[in-house]
Amino acid sequence: MSGIMSGKRGLIMGVANSNSIAWGIAKTLHEHGAELAFTYQGDALGKRVKPLAESVGASLILPCDVSDFETVKSAFDILKDEWGTLDFVVHAIGFSNKNELKGRYVDATTRENFIQTMVISAYSFTEVAQCAAPLMTNGGSLLTLTYGGSTRVMPNYNVMGVAKAALEASVRYLANDLGPDGIRVNAISAGPMRTLAGAGIGDARAMFAHQQRNAPLQRTVTQEEVGGSGLYLLSDLSGGVTGEIHFVDSGYNITSMPRPEQLKSVDDK
Ligand SMILES: NC(=O)c1ccc[n+]([C@@H]2O[C@H](COP(=O)([O-])OP(=O)(O)OC[C@H]3O[C@@H](n4cnc5c(N)ncnc54)[C@H](O)[C@@H]3O)[C@@H](O)[C@H]2O)c1
């Protein structure tokens, strides 16, 4: 393809299987010449991640559970020893107890899961930035994944919406702190996609169908489309862009009410 990522090395965090958003971005980066390393969460997922990573020529495939900072640190220590420098990181990591991703936020949310969700889904990006920035001696690009439930209420998204709001605020603070070092920090806000994490949200099918009926493009987005936007934000094409929340959601975020034909079908009932 373009070779626009030739000579660039980056870490992909958050592949669970071939449906993962991180995998869509990784494939696109590989096609455009990037050299990739991967992390995986635990041995069970490692068995799925290793063959995928090897298929795009990766040799550094490292365990990392962001709920334990030592494992984050040791993954970056290995990258430092093996590569010395780093050009980009994709952070596509989120977790919450799925029992709390249904029903009313006010009832469902426990202190324990609120903290765990925040640490894994929001704070981990800050720790990743702390570890990655010293390796980005020629500048770099950090990318995370968020969802529109951060700023607008989505039924059942609950504490994940609160964590995504914190993640998006982190993007802005990190962008401002790391900008003087030539390190850019952005997020892709993806529309609903059929992944392991996506399936954990209550009524995920209804969210999917609502997007298909009411987004301007009248469909959900593909892994390739998120991959293309990832390529843009991680490459020099977006050299002047930082602190941005970039929607890849078929335009759903600009709408304020369902299409009239959808309302009509409700009226008819
Ligand atoms: N699927 C969607 O509809 C959608 C939409 C917008 C944003 N996102 C976000 O995209 C990101 C990737 O999710 P996905 O949809 O590709 O699902 P996925 O299940 O394929 O990926 C989620 C990843 O998070 C990792 N993870 C969870 N806890 C971890 C921990 N403690 N340490 C290390 N890794 C951990 C999992 O191993 C997995 O690889 C998430 O941040 C998610 O919130 C998803």
Ligand as a Chemical Component Dictionary entry (heavy atoms), coordinates in Angstrom:
data_LIG
# 
_chem_comp.id                   LIG 
_chem_comp.type                 NON-POLYMER 
_chem_comp.pdbx_formal_charge   0 
_chem_comp.three_letter_code    LIG 
# 
loop_
_chem_comp_atom.comp_id 
_chem_comp_atom.atom_id 
_chem_comp_atom.alt_atom_id 
_chem_comp_atom.type_symbol 
_chem_comp_atom.charge 
_chem_comp_atom.model_Cartn_x 
_chem_comp_atom.model_Cartn_y 
_chem_comp_atom.model_Cartn_z 
_chem_comp_atom.pdbx_ordinal 
LIG N1  N1  N 0  -17.266 -2.332 20.407 1  
LIG C1  C1  C 0  -17.776 -1.125 20.440 2  
LIG O1  O1  O 0  -18.948 -0.934 20.099 3  
LIG C2  C2  C 0  -16.931 0.047  20.856 4  
LIG C3  C3  C 0  -17.325 1.351  20.482 5  
LIG C4  C4  C 0  -16.536 2.434  20.872 6  
LIG C5  C5  C 0  -15.400 2.224  21.642 7  
LIG N2  N2  N 1  -15.030 0.950  21.989 8  
LIG C6  C6  C 0  -13.819 0.768  22.786 9  
LIG O2  O2  O 0  -12.850 0.136  22.004 10 
LIG C7  C7  C 0  -11.898 -0.469 22.876 11 
LIG C8  C8  C 0  -11.635 -1.892 22.389 12 
LIG O3  O3  O 0  -12.793 -2.683 22.594 13 
LIG P1  P1  P 0  -13.367 -3.692 21.489 14 
LIG O4  O4  O 0  -14.763 -3.282 21.231 15 
LIG O5  O5  O -1 -12.409 -3.863 20.382 16 
LIG O6  O6  O 0  -13.510 -5.053 22.326 17 
LIG P2  P2  P 0  -12.464 -6.226 22.634 18 
LIG O7  O7  O 0  -13.128 -7.071 23.666 19 
LIG O8  O8  O 0  -12.047 -6.892 21.387 20 
LIG O9  O9  O 0  -11.222 -5.450 23.249 21 
LIG C9  C9  C 0  -11.179 -5.018 24.592 22 
LIG C10 C10 C 0  -9.764  -5.274 25.062 23 
LIG O10 O10 O 0  -9.555  -4.767 26.367 24 
LIG C11 C11 C 0  -8.630  -5.633 26.972 25 
LIG N3  N3  N 0  -8.618  -5.482 28.422 26 
LIG C12 C12 C 0  -9.663  -5.475 29.285 27 
LIG N4  N4  N 0  -9.206  -5.402 30.556 28 
LIG C13 C13 C 0  -7.847  -5.363 30.474 29 
LIG C14 C14 C 0  -6.812  -5.319 31.427 30 
LIG N5  N5  N 0  -7.049  -5.306 32.750 31 
LIG N6  N6  N 0  -5.519  -5.287 30.980 32 
LIG C15 C15 C 0  -5.232  -5.319 29.662 33 
LIG N7  N7  N 0  -6.182  -5.387 28.708 34 
LIG C16 C16 C 0  -7.466  -5.412 29.118 35 
LIG C17 C17 C 0  -9.109  -7.023 26.557 36 
LIG O11 O11 O 0  -8.094  -7.990 26.731 37 
LIG C18 C18 C 0  -9.441  -6.779 25.099 38 
LIG O12 O12 O 0  -8.330  -7.051 24.288 39 
LIG C19 C19 C 0  -12.480 -0.378 24.276 40 
LIG O13 O13 O 0  -11.910 0.729  24.937 41 
LIG C20 C20 C 0  -13.955 -0.102 24.009 42 
LIG O14 O14 O 0  -14.578 0.565  25.070 43 
LIG C21 C21 C 0  -15.775 -0.141 21.605 44 
# 
loop_
_chem_comp_bond.comp_id 
_chem_comp_bond.atom_id_1 
_chem_comp_bond.atom_id_2 
_chem_comp_bond.value_order 
_chem_comp_bond.pdbx_ordinal 
LIG N1  C1  SING 1  
LIG C1  O1  DOUB 2  
LIG C1  C2  SING 3  
LIG C2  C3  SING 4  
LIG C2  C21 DOUB 5  
LIG C3  C4  DOUB 6  
LIG C4  C5  SING 7  
LIG C5  N2  DOUB 8  
LIG N2  C6  SING 9  
LIG N2  C21 SING 10 
LIG C6  O2  SING 11 
LIG C6  C20 SING 12 
LIG O2  C7  SING 13 
LIG C7  C8  SING 14 
LIG C7  C19 SING 15 
LIG C8  O3  SING 16 
LIG O3  P1  SING 17 
LIG P1  O4  DOUB 18 
LIG P1  O5  SING 19 
LIG P1  O6  SING 20 
LIG O6  P2  SING 21 
LIG P2  O7  DOUB 22 
LIG P2  O8  SING 23 
LIG P2  O9  SING 24 
LIG O9  C9  SING 25 
LIG C9  C10 SING 26 
LIG C10 O10 SING 27 
LIG C10 C18 SING 28 
LIG O10 C11 SING 29 
LIG C11 N3  SING 30 
LIG C11 C17 SING 31 
LIG N3  C12 SING 32 
LIG N3  C16 SING 33 
LIG C12 N4  DOUB 34 
LIG N4  C13 SING 35 
LIG C13 C14 SING 36 
LIG C13 C16 DOUB 37 
LIG C14 N5  SING 38 
LIG C14 N6  DOUB 39 
LIG N6  C15 SING 40 
LIG C15 N7  DOUB 41 
LIG N7  C16 SING 42 
LIG C17 O11 SING 43 
LIG C17 C18 SING 44 
LIG C18 O12 SING 45 
LIG C19 O13 SING 46 
LIG C19 C20 SING 47 
LIG C20 O14 SING 48 
# 
